[in-house]
């Protein structure tokens, strides 16, 4: 996304190698660790990540997260 001038929030916060998608929410494959980051938040110029918290999966095969941002004021 760098061509669009956007930065991935996990990468900007130093967690670029974390993963968010498991093979399955339940069953045999659910015991395997997450395999890829497919859930993203993107930042534009003047927006900075303050914190990223991973949340419990709650029955999904995705690991949700909450990102807190700071917006730089011009002037």
Secondary structure, DSSP 8 states (H G I E B T S, - for coil): -GGGT-EEHHHHTT-TT---B-S-SSSGGGGS---B-----EE-TTEEEEEEEE---TT-SB--EEEEEEE----
